[in-house]
């Protein structure tokens, strides 16, 4: 009981103001961010028609036809990409003969049909780094 009486009689507490003991200062903050990106590019090139090329000297087509007459319809799917095209029937190419036998001749025939011509894969890594530095200056 005496203790409670002493608590009631005690003097009130007083706060003492805090005074900083510096006049100026600075603070520096540095943030570093590193990012790594792996990029893969798949490029598909398609020929959507046909190419028949014939060149030469001292030759002629039998029957006068210089291009195939029959065509074929074709479909193809590569990695989920579907294609449809109409092309030449390679079994229906013209037949060529030498005009003057015994003389020199030259003959080149190329038939390229539709379809995938090239598939290019590009695989690149990107490493990036970003540095942000902030300085705060303060005085009293």
C-alpha angles and dihedrals in degrees: 000000000000087000092058091049091052091052091054092050096047118119118256117260119248127205121233115218115244113230116193114235096216133078101200142356147165137223126203124200123190125191122187120192122188122191129185119194124185111201122191119188121190114193121188120192119196132190104219098192139026134271122205117178127177125179134167150109130256092018136111137183116254108242092013094268112134099177133048114265101203123073131197131208115227135184128194137179123201119178092339095312111119124202133185126191145161116232145164121285103242090207090062099059117136120261118236130208135189111256099208110026115214093032125099119274139177126204133178125172125181126180117183116180130202122278142081110341102173139005114198122191118194116188115186134173120206118198113190131180127189123189122192119186121185125187122195119194121194136177135190 
